Amino acid sequence: MVAHTAGGREVAGSSPVSPTINKYLKYCYYSFPRKIRLACILLSEVIMVTETFNIHKSDFPSTFAFEYSVNNYENINYKLYRHERRRLQLELLKFQEWCIKEKRSVAIALEGRDAAGKGSTAAYLTQYLNPRYSKIISLGVPTKSQMRSWLRIHQSMMPDLGQTVIFDRSWYSRAMIQPVMGYCSMNQYKYFLKNVNDWEYEQIESGTDIIKIYLSVSQVSQNLRLQNRQNSPLKYWKYSQNDRTAIEKWHLYTYFKERMFSVTSTDYAPWYIIKSDNKLSAQLCVMNLILSKFDYDDKNQLNLGETIASGGEINHIYLDGVRFDNLTSEQIEVLERFKIHAD
């Protein structure tokens, strides 16, 4: 069964604090143990954000995100994952053909921290789709011109009739990574939060379906995956100094993430949070969620996580681009532990 649980919580900005409190925080930093000093650093960052960006609870109405999970996908083994992924990809083809026939436009925003699994999830979503009617957009480092016209730039990237577009990081970079890293100004950030809901409503009214998915990775899993990237002879280029800086600002990113959920998860375009410490489970959940939102032709409900067949025998596994053959079930079980973090 598919479980939908309210998972977001409102995170409101604090009121500006007096110099006396800031002075007290500095005193705590030098006088208390390391854990308390770290807490002081986090509190100082939040105070800095709320003062610099002038964010207050009354600025925006409260909204809530939702956790999305499929019970049968939790702790799924590699054999069943391969079998279920193929079934869901067949359903995605039916869905695409229906979108083309009905001239439906679908925009999927995949968000999450670095190494949360956005890229691999997007790749499997489009793996067997007709590339004429599906594409992945990963904007990369935006230009100054793009930064000044953020929503307008993404307006131009919205799908055409019959097309599905997956954003590997989306217009919501303006709500999370950009303010965390200091890439946008406080006016740009506040303008985005005040206008993005109306902008999305306009897209939906003009015929574009919007699905917003946040892949939630733990700090431990993120560190492990980034270390794997650093040490991989094939994927070392995925790691950059920005990744390390983002890790150091983990708690500040959390603040902006929760703030985003508390402002932009509307009835017509809600946020869905999918845990991605296990990439195999997360990929299936994302496919399942997308398919569950539409009543496309020849939809096979049994293929959407309610039952999982045994899937037949599998004695091989791909890891970091290498195929391991003639494996025992015990050997596959060992490699599965690495697979759940592989890109």
C-alpha positions as CSV (number, residue, x, y, z in Angstrom):
1,M,0.0,0.0,0.0
2,V,1.0,3.6,-0.6
3,A,1.4,5.6,2.6
4,H,0.8,9.4,2.5
5,T,1.8,11.0,5.8
6,A,1.9,14.7,6.6
7,G,5.7,15.2,6.9
8,G,6.3,18.9,6.6
9,R,6.3,21.4,9.4
10,E,6.1,25.1,9.5
11,V,9.4,26.8,10.0
12,A,9.1,30.5,10.6
13,G,11.8,33.1,10.8
14,S,12.8,34.4,14.2
15,S,12.4,38.1,15.1
16,P,15.6,40.1,15.0
17,V,17.6,39.7,18.2
18,S,19.3,42.2,20.4
19,P,23.1,42.7,20.4
20,T,23.0,41.4,24.0
21,I,21.9,38.0,22.7
22,N,24.6,37.9,20.0
23,K,27.2,38.8,22.6
24,Y,25.9,36.0,24.8
25,L,26.2,33.5,21.9
26,K,29.8,34.5,21.4
27,Y,30.5,34.0,25.1
28,C,28.9,30.4,24.8
29,Y,31.1,29.6,21.8
30,Y,34.3,30.2,23.8
31,S,33.1,28.9,27.2
32,F,31.3,25.6,26.5
33,P,32.0,22.2,25.0
34,R,32.2,21.5,21.2
35,K,28.5,20.4,20.8
36,I,27.2,23.5,22.5
37,R,29.6,25.6,20.4
38,L,28.2,24.0,17.2
39,A,24.6,24.7,18.4
40,C,25.7,28.4,18.9
41,I,27.0,28.5,15.4
42,L,23.7,27.1,14.0
43,L,21.7,29.6,16.0
44,S,23.9,32.4,14.9
45,E,23.4,31.4,11.2
46,V,19.6,31.3,11.6
47,I,19.7,34.7,13.3
48,M,21.9,36.0,10.5
49,V,19.4,34.7,7.9
50,T,16.3,36.0,9.5
51,E,17.9,39.4,10.0
52,T,19.6,39.6,6.6
53,F,16.5,38.4,4.7
54,N,14.0,39.9,7.1
55,I,11.9,36.8,7.1
56,H,9.0,36.7,9.6
57,K,6.2,34.3,10.2
58,S,3.5,36.8,9.1
59,D,5.2,37.3,5.6
60,F,3.7,34.1,4.1
61,P,0.8,31.7,4.7
62,S,1.7,28.3,6.1
63,T,1.7,25.2,3.9
64,F,2.8,21.6,4.5
65,A,4.7,19.0,2.6
66,F,3.9,15.2,2.6
67,E,6.0,12.2,3.0
68,Y,5.5,9.6,0.3
69,S,6.4,5.9,0.7
70,V,5.5,2.5,-0.6
71,N,5.6,-0.2,2.0
72,N,6.7,-2.9,-0.4
73,Y,9.6,-0.9,-1.6
74,E,11.2,-0.5,1.8
75,N,14.5,-2.4,2.1
76,I,13.8,-4.0,-1.3
77,N,16.5,-6.4,-2.5
78,Y,18.3,-6.0,-5.9
79,K,16.4,-8.8,-7.6
80,L,13.0,-7.5,-6.8
81,Y,14.1,-3.9,-7.5
82,R,15.2,-4.9,-11.1
83,H,11.9,-6.7,-11.6
84,E,9.7,-3.8,-10.2
85,R,11.7,-1.1,-12.0
86,R,11.1,-2.8,-15.4
87,R,7.3,-3.0,-14.6
88,L,7.1,0.6,-13.7
89,Q,9.1,1.7,-16.7
90,L,6.6,-0.2,-18.9
91,E,3.9,1.8,-17.1
92,L,5.8,5.0,-17.8
93,L,5.7,4.2,-21.5
94,K,1.9,3.9,-21.3
95,F,1.8,7.1,-19.5
96,Q,3.9,8.9,-22.1
97,E,1.8,7.6,-25.0
98,W,-1.3,8.8,-23.1
99,C,0.3,12.3,-22.6
100,I,1.1,12.5,-26.3
101,K,-2.4,11.5,-27.3
102,E,-4.1,13.8,-24.8
103,K,-1.6,16.6,-25.3
104,R,-0.7,16.7,-21.6
105,S,2.3,18.6,-20.5
106,V,4.1,17.4,-17.3
107,A,6.8,19.2,-15.4
108,I,8.6,17.2,-12.7
109,A,10.8,19.1,-10.2
110,L,13.4,16.9,-8.5
111,E,15.0,18.6,-5.6
112,G,17.4,17.5,-2.8
113,R,20.8,17.9,-1.4
114,D,23.9,17.0,-3.4
115,A,24.2,13.2,-3.8
116,A,20.5,12.7,-2.9
117,G,19.9,10.7,-6.1
118,K,18.3,13.3,-8.4
119,G,20.4,12.5,-11.4
120,S,20.1,8.7,-11.3
121,T,16.4,8.9,-10.6
122,A,15.9,11.2,-13.6
123,A,17.9,8.9,-15.8
124,Y,15.8,5.8,-14.9
125,L,12.6,7.8,-15.4
126,T,13.5,8.6,-19.0
127,Q,15.6,5.5,-19.8
128,Y,13.1,4.0,-22.2
129,L,10.9,7.0,-23.0
130,N,10.6,8.5,-26.5
131,P,13.3,11.3,-26.3
132,R,11.2,13.5,-28.7
133,Y,8.6,13.9,-25.9
134,S,10.8,13.7,-22.8
135,K,13.9,15.4,-21.6
136,I,16.0,16.2,-18.5
137,I,17.0,19.7,-17.7
138,S,19.9,20.4,-15.4
139,L,20.6,24.1,-15.6
140,G,24.0,24.0,-13.9
141,V,25.6,27.3,-12.8
142,P,23.2,30.0,-13.9
143,T,24.4,33.1,-15.7
144,K,23.9,36.6,-14.4
145,S,21.1,37.1,-16.9
146,Q,19.3,34.0,-15.8
147,M,19.7,35.0,-12.2
148,R,17.9,38.3,-12.9
149,S,15.0,36.6,-14.7
150,W,14.7,33.3,-12.7
151,L,11.0,32.4,-13.2
152,R,10.9,33.8,-16.7
153,I,13.9,31.5,-17.6
154,H,12.1,28.5,-16.3
155,Q,8.9,29.6,-18.0
156,S,10.8,29.1,-21.3
157,M,11.8,25.6,-20.2
158,M,8.3,24.3,-19.4
159,P,7.1,21.3,-21.5
160,D,5.4,21.6,-24.8
161,L,2.1,19.7,-25.5
162,G,2.6,16.0,-25.0
163,Q,6.0,16.4,-23.4
164,T,7.4,15.5,-20.0
165,V,10.2,17.6,-18.6
166,I,12.2,16.5,-15.6
167,F,14.2,19.2,-13.8
168,D,17.3,17.9,-12.1
169,R,17.2,20.9,-9.7
170,S,14.5,23.3,-10.7
171,W,13.4,26.8,-10.1
172,Y,13.5,25.9,-6.4
173,S,17.3,26.4,-6.4
174,R,16.3,30.0,-5.6
175,A,14.6,28.8,-2.4
176,M,17.5,26.6,-1.1
177,I,21.0,26.3,-2.5
178,Q,21.2,29.9,-3.7
179,P,20.5,31.6,-0.4
180,V,22.6,29.0,1.5
181,M,25.6,29.6,-0.7
182,G,25.0,33.4,-1.1
183,Y,24.4,33.2,-4.8
184,C,21.2,35.3,-4.7
185,S,20.3,38.6,-3.0
186,M,17.8,38.9,-0.2
187,N,15.5,40.7,-2.6
188,Q,15.7,37.9,-5.1
189,Y,15.0,35.3,-2.5
190,K,12.0,37.1,-1.0
191,Y,10.6,38.0,-4.5
192,F,10.7,34.3,-5.4
193,L,8.9,33.1,-2.2
194,K,6.2,35.8,-2.7
195,N,5.6,35.0,-6.4
196,V,6.3,31.3,-7.0
197,N,2.9,30.0,-5.9
198,D,1.1,32.3,-8.2
199,W,3.5,31.5,-11.0
200,E,2.9,27.7,-10.6
201,Y,-0.8,28.3,-10.5
202,E,-0.5,30.1,-13.9
203,Q,1.4,27.1,-15.3
204,I,-1.3,24.7,-14.1
205,E,-4.1,26.9,-15.4
206,S,-2.4,27.0,-18.8
207,G,-2.4,23.2,-19.0
208,T,0.9,22.1,-17.4
209,D,0.8,19.5,-14.6
210,I,3.5,20.1,-11.9
211,I,4.9,17.4,-9.6
212,K,7.3,18.5,-6.9
213,I,9.5,15.8,-5.3
214,Y,12.2,16.3,-2.7
215,L,14.6,13.4,-2.2
216,S,15.7,13.5,1.5
217,V,19.1,12.0,2.2
218,S,20.7,11.8,5.7
219,Q,24.0,13.5,6.5
220,V,25.7,10.1,7.0
221,S,24.6,8.8,3.6
222,Q,25.5,12.1,1.8
223,N,29.0,12.0,3.3
224,L,29.5,8.4,2.2
225,R,28.3,9.1,-1.4
226,L,30.5,12.1,-1.8
227,Q,33.5,10.1,-0.5
228,N,32.6,7.4,-3.1
229,R,32.6,10.1,-5.8
230,Q,36.0,11.4,-4.8
231,N,37.5,8.0,-4.9
232,S,35.8,6.8,-8.1
233,P,38.1,6.8,-11.2
234,L,34.9,7.3,-13.3
235,K,32.9,9.8,-11.3
236,Y,35.4,11.9,-9.4
237,W,34.4,14.9,-11.6
238,K,31.0,14.9,-9.9
239,Y,32.7,16.1,-6.7
240,S,33.5,19.8,-6.3
241,Q,34.5,22.2,-3.5
242,N,30.9,23.5,-3.6
243,D,29.8,20.0,-2.4
244,R,32.1,20.3,0.6
245,T,30.9,23.8,1.4
246,A,27.3,22.7,1.2
247,I,28.0,19.9,3.7
248,E,29.5,22.4,6.1
249,K,26.2,24.4,5.8
250,W,24.0,21.4,6.4
251,H,21.9,23.0,9.1
252,L,21.5,26.3,7.2
253,Y,20.3,24.3,4.2
254,T,17.8,22.5,6.5
255,Y,16.4,25.8,7.6
256,F,15.8,27.0,4.0
257,K,14.4,23.6,3.0
258,E,11.8,23.6,5.8
259,R,11.0,27.2,5.1
260,M,10.4,26.3,1.5
261,F,8.0,23.5,2.5
262,S,6.2,25.8,4.9
263,V,5.5,28.4,2.1
264,T,5.3,26.6,-1.3
265,S,3.5,23.3,-0.7
266,T,0.1,24.3,-2.1
267,D,-3.1,22.3,-2.7
268,Y,-2.5,22.5,-6.5
269,A,1.3,21.9,-6.3
270,P,2.2,20.1,-3.1
271,W,5.7,18.9,-2.1
272,Y,6.3,15.2,-1.7
273,I,9.2,14.1,0.4
274,I,10.8,10.7,-0.4
275,K,13.5,9.3,1.7
276,S,16.5,8.4,-0.4
277,D,19.1,6.8,1.9
278,N,18.2,3.7,-0.1
279,K,18.4,4.9,-3.8
280,L,16.7,1.7,-5.1
281,S,13.7,2.3,-3.0
282,A,13.6,6.0,-3.7
283,Q,13.7,5.5,-7.5
284,L,10.7,3.1,-7.4
285,C,8.8,5.5,-5.1
286,V,9.3,8.4,-7.5
287,M,8.1,6.4,-10.5
288,N,5.1,5.1,-8.4
289,L,4.2,8.6,-7.3
290,I,4.2,10.1,-10.8
291,L,2.1,7.2,-12.2
292,S,-0.3,7.5,-9.2
293,K,-1.2,11.1,-10.2
294,F,-2.8,10.2,-13.6
295,D,-5.5,7.9,-14.9
296,Y,-3.8,7.0,-18.2
297,D,-5.0,4.4,-20.7
298,D,-4.5,0.7,-19.8
299,K,-3.2,1.5,-16.3
300,N,-2.2,-1.6,-14.4
301,Q,-2.8,-0.9,-10.8
302,L,-1.2,-4.2,-9.6
303,N,2.1,-2.9,-11.0
304,L,2.1,0.1,-8.7
305,G,3.6,-1.4,-5.6
306,E,0.6,-3.3,-4.3
307,T,2.2,-6.7,-5.1
308,I,5.7,-7.6,-6.0
309,A,6.4,-10.9,-7.8
310,S,9.5,-13.1,-7.1
311,G,11.0,-11.7,-10.3
312,G,13.0,-14.8,-11.4
313,E,16.7,-15.5,-10.8
314,I,19.4,-12.9,-11.0
315,N,23.0,-13.8,-10.6
316,H,24.7,-10.6,-11.7
317,I,24.8,-7.0,-10.6
318,Y,26.2,-3.7,-12.0
319,L,28.3,-1.5,-9.7
320,D,30.2,1.6,-10.7
321,G,29.9,0.6,-14.4
322,V,31.3,-3.0,-13.8
323,R,29.2,-6.1,-14.3
324,F,29.7,-8.9,-11.7
325,D,28.6,-12.3,-13.0
326,N,27.9,-15.7,-11.6
327,L,27.3,-14.5,-8.1
328,T,25.7,-16.4,-5.2
329,S,22.8,-14.9,-3.3
330,E,25.2,-14.1,-0.5
331,Q,27.6,-12.2,-2.8
332,I,24.7,-10.2,-4.3
333,E,23.5,-9.3,-0.8
334,V,26.9,-7.9,0.0
335,L,27.1,-5.8,-3.2
336,E,23.5,-4.6,-2.6
337,R,24.8,-2.6,0.4
338,F,27.0,-0.6,-2.0
339,K,24.4,-0.4,-4.7
340,I,21.9,1.6,-2.6
341,H,24.5,4.5,-2.5
342,A,25.8,4.1,-6.1
343,D,25.2,6.9,-8.7
